[in-house]
Amino acid sequence: MRYEELADEPCSITRSLVVLGDRWTLLVMKAAFSGVRRFNGFQAYLGISRSRLQDRLDRLVEHGILVKQPAAVGAYEEYRLTPKGHDVYPILMAFKDWGDAYMSPDGPPVHYRHRDCSGEAHVRLTCDHCAAEITAREVTPEAGPGMLAGTV
């Protein structure tokens, strides 16, 4: 099965990976959160080929994660995060937390600080009912309406 064919699977994780699941796409998103907006800026920041970068930017625009628009100043276009794009931030921060814990033997290379109090930002999994912090051991997957709709 080709990667793109997985978009029809009744699984939100799988469908998300079809859009976001390669390293260049996540690095483009990291650059966007770092304030990069222009094509040449992404290319300089990442050192990625023009064709690969264009492919990733086009996919992010197609899925409404970035929007391409005229720049406020100058005669060029820029890529801006949409609300859907901003919702990718916790995903990147989860990668950061995991990388800090397991891939940074000398400590975190970057601290992401809360602007208001200077505390450090982390991703936590919590229950939407009781607000308890939970782990994978405390979660039980069960079929939802998207799964049931595909079986009728």
N, C-alpha and C positions, 0 to 999 in steps of 0.2 A: 504494500500500500504506500502510495506517495504521501509525503508530508502534508501537502495541501488537501488531500482527500480526508484527512483526519478532522477537518473543519465540520464535517457532518456527524461526527460522533456525539452521542448525547452525554457529554462530559464537559463541564465548564473549565476544568484544568486543561484538558486536551485542546479545546477550542482556543483558549488563551495562548497556549504554547504555539499554535499554528501562526499566530500574529507576532508574539513577543519572544518566542523560544530560541532565537539564535543570538550568539554573542554580539554581533554587530548591531542588531536592533536594540538590545539593552544598553550598549555603549552609546548609541545615538541618543537614547532617552537620558542617560546620565549626562551627556553633553548638553542636552536641552535644559535639564534642571540646573546646570551650571551657568546658564545664560547664553549659550550659543544659539544663534538664530539663522545665520546665513549659511548657504551651501559651502562656501569656501572656508567658513569658520569651522564647520563640522569636519571638513576634510583635513584641515590643519590640526585640529584637536585630536583626531583619531588616526590620521595617517592611512586612511582607507581609500581604495580605488574609487574613482568618480562613478563608475557604473554600479558598483556594489552599494555605494552611498545613495545614489539616486534610487536604486531598487528599494532600499530600506526606508528612505523618506517617502517614496510613493506609497508603500504599503501602510505606513503610519498615517498618511493623509487619507488614503482610501478607507481606513478603519476609523477615522474621526478622532485619532489620538493627537495628531498635529494638524494645523491648518496652515496653508500657504497663503500669504497675503502681502500686499505692497508694504514696504517698510515705511514707518512714520517719517523718516528722513532719508533722502537718497532715492536713487532710481533703481532699486533692486527689490527682490522679494525676500521674505523671511518666513521661517517656520516657527509657529507659536504653539505652545501647549494648549489644548482644549481642556474643559473640565474632565473629560474622559482620560485625557493624557495626564492630568494632575493626579488622577486616581491610581496611576502606575507607581507613584512615589513610594508607597509602603512596600511594594514588591522589591524595589531597588534597596530600600533600607533593610529588608529582611536578608537580602544577599550580603549587605554590608555587615550586619550583625553576625551572620554565619562566618563570613570571611575574617572578621576581627577575632572570632573565637577559635577558628581552626586553621587559618591561612596567614596569620600575622604573628610569628613567634616573638617579635620584638615589640608587640603592642600595636594598637590601631594606627594606621598611617594618617588618618584624618578623624577628627572629632566633629560630630555634627551637633552643634549646640542650639538649644532653645534660645531664641533671641531675647525673650523677656527675662529669663532667670539664669541663663547659662548652663542649665542642666543638659545632659546628653540625651539625644533622641534615640529611641529603640522601638522596635515593633514587638507587640505582645498580642497573643491570641486570647481573647476573652469571650465568655458566654454572653450573648445578647439579652439573656433573661436575668441572670443573677450577677453578672459582671465579674464572676470568678475568672482568674487566669487559668487556662487549661493547656494541656499537651495532647499530642496525638493519641495517647493511651486513654484519654477521657472523651474521645469523640467517636460516635457511631454513625457511619454513613447510612442513609436510608433514601429510598427513591423519592424524588420530588416531582412536581408537575411536568417539568421538561422531560424527564425519563418516562413518565407514564404516558405522555402525549405521543411519544415515539413508538409505543407498543400497542396502541389502539388500532 
